[in-house]
Amino acid sequence: MKTRNAALGFAALLAVGCAESKPVPVAEPACITGPDWTCTRSGPCTVPELKGQLCSVGIAENITSLALGMDAAATRARVEMGAVVKTKVDGFTRTVQDSAFKMGTGEDSIQKIGSMSQTVVDETLHAVAVPKTYYNEKTRTYFALASLDAKTFVEALKGLKQAGSLSDQVKKEIDARAETVVQEWGQERDRAK
C-alpha cells in the first residue's frame, strides 16, 4: 500500500509539474523565401552591412534564364525604389509649397519648388544600386535588393532650398523636414507589418 501511495503521489506531482510547465516555443524562420531581406518592404535597410541606406525588394517568377530572372528582379527593385522615392518627394514638395504659401513666399518660388521635385527624384535615382540578389530554386523566384544612401536622398530634398527667394524660415523647415523623411518612411513600413 505504501508503494502504491508513493506511486500515486509521484504521479500527482508529475501531473502538477506538467500542468505548470509551459511549452517551449519553436523558433520559426524569419523568412521562408530565402534571406531575411527577401521578406522586407521598402524603407530603411534591415541588412546590417547596408545600415544607413534605404532599400526595396524586386521579385520575378518563372523565368527560365537565371540572368534574365535576376535582371527582371533588379529592374523591379529599382522601379519599387523609384515609386517610393517619387511618392516621398511629392509629399515633401506639397508640404514645402504649402508652408511657403502660408508664409507669403512669391508664387514663382512656389512653382519652382514644384518643378524642382522631378529633378530631385531623377538625381536621387541615379544613386540606386542593387547589391544583393537571390534565387529560390524550389519556387523559381528571383529576388533583388535595391539600395540608396539615405544621406543622398536627404541632401537632394534639401536642394529644394534653391527654389527662388524662399524665406529663411521656409529654408529651415525644409532642412528639418528632410531630416525626418527617412525616419517616417521606416515607421510606415513597421506599421504595415
DRENLOPA-731545 format. One record per residue (C-alpha): residue number from 1; residue in three letters; x, y, z. Coordinates in steps of 0.05 Angstrom, whole numbers. Example, Ala and Ser with C-alpha at 12.3 -4.5 7.8 and 13.67 -1.06 7.14 Angstrom:
<atoms>
resi=1 resn=ala px=246 py=-90 pz=156
resi=2 resn=ser px=273 py=-21 pz=143
</atoms>
This chain:
<atoms>
resi=1 resn=met px=0 py=0 pz=0
resi=2 resn=lys px=58 py=46 pz=18
resi=3 resn=thr px=88 py=35 pz=-51
resi=4 resn=arg px=21 py=48 pz=-84
resi=5 resn=asn px=12 py=114 pz=-46
resi=6 resn=ala px=82 py=135 pz=-63
resi=7 resn=ala px=69 py=120 pz=-136
resi=8 resn=leu px=4 py=159 pz=-135
resi=9 resn=gly px=39 py=217 pz=-100
resi=10 resn=phe px=94 py=217 pz=-153
resi=11 resn=ala px=41 py=215 pz=-208
resi=12 resn=ala px=5 py=274 pz=-177
resi=13 resn=leu px=70 py=314 pz=-172
resi=14 resn=leu px=86 py=296 pz=-244
resi=15 resn=ala px=17 py=318 pz=-267
resi=16 resn=val px=22 py=384 pz=-229
resi=17 resn=gly px=92 py=395 pz=-256
resi=18 resn=cys px=70 py=382 pz=-327
resi=19 resn=ala px=8 py=425 pz=-320
resi=20 resn=glu px=50 py=484 pz=-297
resi=21 resn=ser px=106 py=477 pz=-348
resi=22 resn=lys px=100 py=520 pz=-409
resi=23 resn=pro px=113 py=492 pz=-478
resi=24 resn=val px=180 py=512 pz=-507
resi=25 resn=pro px=167 py=557 pz=-567
resi=26 resn=val px=195 py=533 pz=-632
resi=27 resn=ala px=231 py=588 pz=-669
resi=28 resn=glu px=201 py=598 pz=-737
resi=29 resn=pro px=246 py=621 pz=-794
resi=30 resn=ala px=241 py=696 pz=-804
resi=31 resn=cys px=232 py=687 pz=-878
resi=32 resn=ile px=214 py=624 pz=-915
resi=33 resn=thr px=232 py=650 pz=-984
resi=34 resn=gly px=306 py=660 pz=-971
resi=35 resn=pro px=349 py=710 pz=-934
resi=36 resn=asp px=311 py=756 pz=-887
resi=37 resn=trp px=316 py=815 pz=-935
resi=38 resn=thr px=272 py=778 pz=-986
resi=39 resn=cys px=213 py=788 pz=-939
resi=40 resn=thr px=222 py=862 pz=-925
resi=41 resn=arg px=185 py=922 pz=-951
resi=42 resn=ser px=215 py=986 pz=-976
resi=43 resn=gly px=246 py=1031 pz=-924
resi=44 resn=pro px=309 py=1035 pz=-883
resi=45 resn=cys px=352 py=974 pz=-897
resi=46 resn=thr px=348 py=916 pz=-848
resi=47 resn=val px=412 py=885 pz=-876
resi=48 resn=pro px=468 py=901 pz=-826
resi=49 resn=glu px=521 py=918 pz=-879
resi=50 resn=leu px=473 py=967 pz=-912
resi=51 resn=lys px=457 py=1006 pz=-849
resi=52 resn=gly px=442 py=1079 pz=-864
resi=53 resn=gln px=413 py=1063 pz=-932
resi=54 resn=leu px=343 py=1056 pz=-959
resi=55 resn=cys px=322 py=990 pz=-991
resi=56 resn=ser px=268 py=960 pz=-1034
resi=57 resn=val px=259 py=889 pz=-1060
resi=58 resn=gly px=241 py=867 pz=-1130
resi=59 resn=ile px=213 py=798 pz=-1146
resi=60 resn=ala px=208 py=760 pz=-1212
resi=61 resn=glu px=179 py=690 pz=-1221
resi=62 resn=asn px=181 py=632 pz=-1271
resi=63 resn=ile px=235 py=659 pz=-1316
resi=64 resn=thr px=277 py=602 pz=-1343
resi=65 resn=ser px=342 py=642 pz=-1354
resi=66 resn=leu px=379 py=658 pz=-1290
resi=67 resn=ala px=409 py=721 pz=-1320
resi=68 resn=leu px=341 py=746 pz=-1345
resi=69 resn=gly px=307 py=729 pz=-1280
resi=70 resn=met px=358 py=768 pz=-1239
resi=71 resn=asp px=354 py=827 pz=-1288
resi=72 resn=ala px=278 py=827 pz=-1282
resi=73 resn=ala px=281 py=825 pz=-1206
resi=74 resn=ala px=334 py=881 pz=-1205
resi=75 resn=thr px=291 py=924 pz=-1251
resi=76 resn=arg px=230 py=913 pz=-1207
resi=77 resn=ala px=270 py=932 pz=-1145
resi=78 resn=arg px=292 py=996 pz=-1178
resi=79 resn=val px=221 py=1011 pz=-1201
resi=80 resn=glu px=196 py=1000 pz=-1130
resi=81 resn=met px=250 py=1047 pz=-1103
resi=82 resn=gly px=232 py=1098 pz=-1156
resi=83 resn=ala px=158 py=1095 pz=-1139
resi=84 resn=val px=170 py=1104 pz=-1065
resi=85 resn=val px=221 py=1159 pz=-1075
resi=86 resn=lys px=173 py=1196 pz=-1121
resi=87 resn=thr px=117 py=1190 pz=-1071
resi=88 resn=lys px=161 py=1215 pz=-1015
resi=89 resn=val px=187 py=1274 pz=-1057
resi=90 resn=asp px=117 py=1293 pz=-1080
resi=91 resn=gly px=91 py=1293 pz=-1008
resi=92 resn=phe px=152 py=1332 pz=-985
resi=93 resn=thr px=143 py=1382 pz=-1042
resi=94 resn=arg px=69 py=1393 pz=-1026
resi=95 resn=thr px=86 py=1406 pz=-953
resi=96 resn=val px=141 py=1456 pz=-971
resi=97 resn=gln px=96 py=1491 pz=-1022
resi=98 resn=asp px=41 py=1496 pz=-970
resi=99 resn=ser px=89 py=1525 pz=-919
resi=100 resn=ala px=117 py=1574 pz=-970
resi=101 resn=phe px=47 py=1596 pz=-989
resi=102 resn=lys px=27 py=1607 pz=-915
resi=103 resn=met px=90 py=1648 pz=-904
resi=104 resn=gly px=75 py=1693 pz=-963
resi=105 resn=thr px=131 py=1669 pz=-1009
resi=106 resn=gly px=122 py=1690 pz=-1081
resi=107 resn=glu px=83 py=1648 pz=-1130
resi=108 resn=asp px=145 py=1640 pz=-1174
resi=109 resn=ser px=183 py=1607 pz=-1117
resi=110 resn=ile px=125 py=1560 pz=-1102
resi=111 resn=gln px=121 py=1539 pz=-1175
resi=112 resn=lys px=197 py=1530 pz=-1178
resi=113 resn=ile px=194 py=1483 pz=-1118
resi=114 resn=gly px=144 py=1440 pz=-1156
resi=115 resn=ser px=186 py=1438 pz=-1219
resi=116 resn=met px=248 py=1421 pz=-1180
resi=117 resn=ser px=216 py=1359 pz=-1149
resi=118 resn=gln px=225 py=1317 pz=-1212
resi=119 resn=thr px=298 py=1337 pz=-1213
resi=120 resn=val px=305 py=1313 pz=-1141
resi=121 resn=val px=274 py=1246 pz=-1160
resi=122 resn=asp px=319 py=1238 pz=-1221
resi=123 resn=glu px=383 py=1256 pz=-1184
resi=124 resn=thr px=366 py=1210 pz=-1126
resi=125 resn=leu px=351 py=1151 pz=-1170
resi=126 resn=his px=419 py=1155 pz=-1204
resi=127 resn=ala px=448 py=1133 pz=-1138
resi=128 resn=val px=407 py=1069 pz=-1133
resi=129 resn=ala px=449 py=1004 pz=-1133
resi=130 resn=val px=430 py=931 pz=-1130
resi=131 resn=pro px=479 py=900 pz=-1080
resi=132 resn=lys px=443 py=834 pz=-1067
resi=133 resn=thr px=406 py=781 pz=-1108
resi=134 resn=tyr px=378 py=713 pz=-1090
resi=135 resn=tyr px=346 py=656 pz=-1129
resi=136 resn=asn px=299 py=607 pz=-1094
resi=137 resn=glu px=304 py=543 pz=-1135
resi=138 resn=lys px=243 py=510 pz=-1104
resi=139 resn=thr px=195 py=566 pz=-1121
resi=140 resn=arg px=234 py=590 pz=-1183
resi=141 resn=thr px=232 py=661 pz=-1154
resi=142 resn=tyr px=285 py=714 pz=-1164
resi=143 resn=phe px=297 py=769 pz=-1113
resi=144 resn=ala px=338 py=833 pz=-1118
resi=145 resn=leu px=352 py=885 pz=-1065
resi=146 resn=ala px=359 py=957 pz=-1089
resi=147 resn=ser px=393 py=1006 pz=-1042
resi=148 resn=leu px=401 py=1081 pz=-1038
resi=149 resn=asp px=443 py=1121 pz=-989
resi=150 resn=ala px=395 py=1157 pz=-943
resi=151 resn=lys px=441 py=1217 pz=-937
resi=152 resn=thr px=440 py=1226 pz=-1012
resi=153 resn=phe px=364 py=1226 pz=-1011
resi=154 resn=val px=361 py=1276 pz=-953
resi=155 resn=glu px=411 py=1322 pz=-986
resi=156 resn=ala px=371 py=1320 pz=-1051
resi=157 resn=leu px=309 py=1341 pz=-1012
resi=158 resn=lys px=347 py=1398 pz=-980
resi=159 resn=gly px=365 py=1421 pz=-1050
resi=160 resn=leu px=294 py=1450 pz=-1055
resi=161 resn=lys px=321 py=1509 pz=-1015
resi=162 resn=gln px=349 py=1535 pz=-1080
resi=163 resn=ala px=279 py=1549 pz=-1107
resi=164 resn=gly px=273 py=1623 pz=-1116
resi=165 resn=ser px=270 py=1672 pz=-1060
resi=166 resn=leu px=249 py=1629 pz=-1001
resi=167 resn=ser px=249 py=1659 pz=-931
resi=168 resn=asp px=299 py=1634 pz=-880
resi=169 resn=gln px=241 py=1604 pz=-842
resi=170 resn=val px=220 py=1562 pz=-902
resi=171 resn=lys px=292 py=1540 pz=-913
resi=172 resn=lys px=298 py=1519 pz=-840
resi=173 resn=glu px=233 py=1480 pz=-847
resi=174 resn=ile px=260 py=1445 pz=-909
resi=175 resn=asp px=322 py=1424 pz=-871
resi=176 resn=ala px=283 py=1400 pz=-810
resi=177 resn=arg px=230 py=1363 pz=-851
resi=178 resn=ala px=283 py=1330 pz=-896
resi=179 resn=glu px=317 py=1301 pz=-835
resi=180 resn=thr px=252 py=1266 pz=-813
resi=181 resn=val px=232 py=1235 pz=-880
resi=182 resn=val px=275 py=1173 pz=-874
resi=183 resn=gln px=252 py=1161 pz=-802
resi=184 resn=glu px=179 py=1168 pz=-823
resi=185 resn=trp px=190 py=1120 pz=-881
resi=186 resn=gly px=215 py=1067 pz=-832
resi=187 resn=gln px=156 py=1079 pz=-785
resi=188 resn=glu px=107 py=1070 pz=-843
resi=189 resn=arg px=140 py=1003 pz=-862
resi=190 resn=asp px=137 py=980 pz=-789
resi=191 resn=arg px=63 py=997 pz=-783
resi=192 resn=ala px=48 py=959 pz=-847
resi=193 resn=lys px=75 py=893 pz=-819
</atoms>
